[in-house]
Amino acid sequence: MRRPILATFGVASLALTGWLQPSAAAAADAAAGKQKAGMCRTCHGIDGMAKVPDAPNIGGESAIYLERQLKAFRSGERKHEQMSVIAESLDDADIADLVAWYASIKVSVTVPQ
């Protein structure tokens, strides 16, 4: 008898804390994100494939991951000389749009024979 009550309580708790609520990226505009990605292109490329050796490929990356990382750079929780400065200027809508763009990119892999 207790399990359904505990499960319901657990799901309700997650919803209240924001874990189950849709992120800002869910309502984002990928086309707007592509336009905003101009500031990202020097390091990450407009296609999300890194142009410099110390930048990660972000094209096709998980929207949840991208959103969390940009917000961590913005808040100072995560630090990087360039990303911290760039992310500081982004509002939630900018982040959502950028995330929508980079997460929408399809990446394929060919395994050698």
C-alpha positions in Angstrom: 0.0 0.0 0.0 2.8 2.4 0.8 4.6 2.1 -2.5 2.1 4.0 -4.7 1.9 6.8 -2.2 5.7 7.1 -2.0 6.0 6.9 -5.8 3.4 9.7 -6.1 5.1 11.8 -3.5 8.4 11.3 -5.2 7.1 12.4 -8.6 5.3 15.3 -7.1 8.5 16.4 -5.3 10.5 16.2 -8.6 7.9 18.3 -10.4 7.9 20.9 -7.6 11.7 21.2 -7.7 11.7 21.7 -11.5 13.2 18.3 -12.5 10.2 17.3 -14.5 9.2 20.7 -15.8 10.1 21.4 -19.4 13.3 23.5 -19.9 13.4 26.8 -21.6 14.9 24.9 -24.6 11.5 23.2 -25.2 10.0 26.6 -26.3 13.1 27.8 -28.1 13.7 28.8 -31.6 16.4 26.9 -33.4 16.5 29.4 -36.3 17.0 32.3 -33.9 19.7 30.1 -32.2 21.5 29.7 -35.6 21.6 33.5 -35.9 22.9 33.9 -32.4 25.5 31.2 -32.9 27.6 33.7 -34.9 29.4 34.5 -31.6 30.1 30.7 -31.2 31.4 30.0 -34.7 35.1 31.0 -34.1 35.6 28.2 -31.6 32.6 25.8 -32.0 31.7 26.5 -35.7 28.2 27.3 -36.9 27.7 23.5 -37.3 29.0 22.7 -33.8 32.2 21.0 -35.0 35.1 22.6 -33.2 37.4 24.9 -35.2 40.1 25.1 -32.5 41.8 22.2 -30.8 40.7 23.1 -27.2 37.0 23.6 -28.0 34.5 20.7 -27.8 32.2 19.6 -30.6 28.7 20.7 -29.5 26.7 20.0 -32.6 24.1 17.2 -31.9 24.8 17.3 -28.1 22.0 16.8 -25.7 19.9 19.9 -25.1 19.9 19.2 -21.3 23.7 19.1 -21.3 24.1 22.2 -23.4 21.6 24.2 -21.3 23.2 23.1 -18.0 26.7 24.0 -19.2 25.8 27.4 -20.5 24.0 28.3 -17.3 26.9 27.0 -15.2 29.3 29.2 -17.2 26.9 32.2 -16.8 26.6 31.7 -13.0 30.3 31.1 -12.5 29.7 27.6 -11.3 31.9 26.5 -14.2 34.8 28.7 -15.3 36.6 29.2 -18.6 38.4 32.3 -19.7 36.3 32.9 -22.9 33.1 30.9 -22.2 32.5 32.6 -18.8 32.6 36.1 -20.5 30.4 35.0 -23.4 27.8 33.2 -21.3 27.6 36.1 -18.8 25.9 38.1 -21.6 23.3 35.5 -22.4 19.8 35.6 -21.0 17.6 32.5 -20.7 16.0 33.0 -24.1 19.4 33.3 -25.7 20.5 30.1 -24.1 17.3 28.3 -25.1 17.7 29.4 -28.7 21.4 28.4 -28.9 20.6 25.1 -27.3 17.8 24.4 -29.7 20.1 25.1 -32.7 23.1 23.1 -31.6 20.9 20.2 -30.3 19.0 20.0 -33.6 22.2 19.3 -35.6 22.3 15.7 -36.7 25.7 14.1 -36.4 26.5 10.8 -38.1 29.4 8.4 -37.5 30.9 5.9 -39.9 32.6 3.0 -38.2 35.6 1.7 -40.2 35.4 -1.8 -41.5 
